[in-house]
Amino acid sequence: MTEHEPPQLDTSTPHSARVWNYWIGGKDNYPVDREVGDQVMAAYPDIVEIARQSRHFLARAVRFLTGQAGIDQFLDLGTGLPTVDNTHEVAQRAIPTARIVYVDNDPLVLVHARALLTSTPEGVTDYIDADVHDVERILRDAAATLDLSRPVAVMMLGILGNVADYREARDIVRRLMAAVPSGSYLVVNDGTKDAKAEEAQAAADMRAEAGDPYRLSTPAEIEAYFEGLELVEPGVVRTAEWRPELHQLRAALLDVHCGVARKP
């Protein structure tokens, strides 16, 4: 397989993007993904609401970045399968000329991204088939679409738990943020283990045994991703508590945390 040749679609092993798609009511998944999804939901029913709250947060964060921070460039790592209110749709509603680069390494995501993640005529939407560990390649390919001398929002929603080693995950974040200029933003949302730590970890162990590993963090570990950056209010909080809209105010305590921070 050449460097830029996409991997073959594997429907015999669950994939986090497809399992996640199943949890939010999507149809782009396979029996193996639904089997794992059902097992995890049975042991940990909160996972469905975690998936939905995470999607709502994406839209709120992008609206903040475009509307208040003036960001018009986005590097979205761990794209997942397209649903509604994808990053480029929210961004380009506010700034039609916004430029978005999506990064994922699942061939099903690649097919759907090319078909559905289409830009406004004024803006640009591109897709990179790459693994989050390959920071140099991501930055090199993203530079074909994004002007990395201008502020960029680095979006890492539900992706850092796919990096098995926490220290490596922090290093990936550091390297990405070192490559973007002052005024750029980091957005992180990831599963944690504190409100229902035992249940959350049991569900994560179940996913790992089924071939879809995901490392849960503590809230303190989420906060550490933002070291050296300026956290936007309200800081690192449960995802439902980050600038919620009126209809989202009465949310359950869920094991998922997020934050948005500016590079000084």
N, C-alpha and C positions, 0 to 999 in steps of 0.2 A: 504494500500500500504506500503510495507516495505521500509526501508531507501534507498536501492539501486535498487528498482523496478522502471523502467522508467514510466513516466506518459502516459496515453492513448493519442493517436493522436486526436486532436480536429480540425476538418476541418470546424467548424461553426464559429470560431472566427479568425480574422486575426492574423498573427504572424510576428514579425518584420523580422525574418530571411527569411521567405517565401516572404514577400512583397519586401524586398531588392533583393532577388533572381529574382523576376519578373522585377525589374527595371534594372538589369544588363543583361537581356535577357535570364535568366535561365528558365527551364521548371519544376522545383520542387516547384510548388505552386498550390493553389486551387482557385476556383472562388471567394471566399470571399477575398483572398489576392489580386487578380487581380482587384477586384472592388474597394478596398481601394486604391491600387496603381494607378489606373486610375483617381480616384477622386483627389488624391494628385498631380499627374502629370498635370492635367488640371488647378489646382490652382497655381501650382509651378513647371513649367517645368524644372527648374534647378536641381530638385532632381535626375534626371537620370544621369546627368553629375557629380553630387556630388557622387553618388554611384560608377561611373566608376573611378573618380579621387581617391576615397578612396582605391579602389582595386589596382590601380597603385602604390599608396603610400606604401601599404603593401609590395609589391615586392621590391621597392627601399629601404625601411627601413631594410628589412631582408638581402638584399645584402650588405648594409652598416655594419650591425651587424656581419655578417659572414666574410666579406672580410676585413673590417678595424678594427673592434672591437674584432674579434676572438671569438665571442660568438657561442657556439655549443649546447646550451640548451634554449628551448623556452616554455613558458607557455602562451598559446593563449586563452584568455577568450572571449567568445562570438563568437565562431568559425563561425557560419553561415553555410549555405549550401555550399558544395564543388563546386568550379568552376575551373578556371585555375590559375596556380601559387599560390596554397595554401602555407601556411607558410612552411610546411615540404618539399614541392617540391623545393621552392627557396633555403631553407637552405641546403638541402641535395645535391643539385647540387654543392654547394660550399664546403660543409663539409659532405661527405657521412655518417660519424658516428654521425651526429647531432641527438639529442633527442628532440622530440616535444610532448607536452601534450596539447590537445585541451579540452576546457571546454564549454559546452552549456547545455541547459535544454529543448530543443525541441526534441520530439521523432523522428520526421522526420529527423532532423539533425543527431541524433544518428544513425539511420539506414544507412544513406548515409556515415557518417563518418567511420563507421565500414567497409563498403564495399569499399570505395574509398580512404580513407586517409591511404594508405599503405606505409610503410617505405621502404627505401633501406635495403638490407640484413645487411649492417654494422651498420645502425642506428636503432632508435626505434621511433615509433609513437603510442601514446596512446590517449584514449578519456575518459573524466570524465563527467558523467551526473550529473550536479550540477548547482545550481543557484549562480549568482555572489555574492549574499549577504552572502553565506555560506563560508566565507573565510577559516575558520578552516578546514572544510572538503576538500576544494579544495587543500589546502597546504598539508594536510595529504595524500590524494590520489596521488597528484603529486609527492610526495617524493618516491613513489614506482618506478617511472620511472626516475625522475630527481634527481641529486645530489645537494641538496640545500645548500651544503657547498661551491659550485663552482658558478661562475656568471651565471645568468639566465636572459634572456630577457622576461619581462612581457609585453605581447601585449594586449592592450585594445582598439581595433578599433571598433568604432560604438557601444560600449556596455555601456558606462557610462551614456548616456542619458536614458537608460532603468531604471536607479535608480532614482526614483521620487524626492528624497530629495538630493539636491546638497551637503549638509554637510555630509550626509551618503556616497555619492559617494566619497568624499575626504577621508573619514575615511577608506573606502574599499581600496583605493589606498595606503594610509599610512600603513595599516596592511600588505598588500601584499609586499610592498617594505621593510618593517621592517623585513620580514622573509627571505629575500634573501641577500647574502653577498655583500661586497664592490666589485665594478666592474660590478655589474648587471645593466641592463638598463630597463627603462620604456618607452613604446611607446604608445602614445595616439592619436587617431583621432576621432573627434566628431563634430556633427552638431552645428553650431553657428547661431547667429542672429545679423548681422551688415551690410552687403552689401545690402541686401534686407530684413531687419528685419521684416517688417510687413507681407510680403508675406511668409517668412519662418515660422513665428509664426502662421499664419493662416493655413498653411499646417499642422503644428504640432497639432493645435487644432482639425483639421479635423481627423487626425489619432487617437487622443485620443477619440473623439466621436465615432469612429468606433471600438474602443476596442484595438487599437494598440498605446498606449501612448509613446511618446518620448520627453524627456525634452531637449530643446535647451539651450546651454550655451552662454555666452559672451566670446570673446577671452581672456579676463582677467581671467575668471573662468577656461578656459583650462590651462592657464599658471600656475595657482595656484596648479594644480595637481602635478607640478614638484618642489614644494617647498622643499628645502634641497638637491636637485639633481643638477647635472651640465648639463645644456642644451647643446646639440650638435648644432653647427652652421647649419642652420641660426636661431635657436631658435624656438619659437612658431609662425607659419606663416600659411597663407592659404595653404591647402594641396597641391595644384598644384605647390606651390612655394618652397616646401621642396626638394632641390637637384633634380630638374627636368632633364629629359633627353632631348636631342635636339628637338625631335618631340613633346615634351610636353610644350615647352616654351611659346606658345601663348595661354594661358588658360584664360577663363573668370573669373571674380571675383565671387567666389562662397562662400556660407555661410557654410564653413567647415574648421576647423583648426586642426593642428597637431603639434607634437613635439616629440623629442627623447632626453632622458637625462640619464646620468650615475650616479649611486650611488657612492659617494666618499668613 
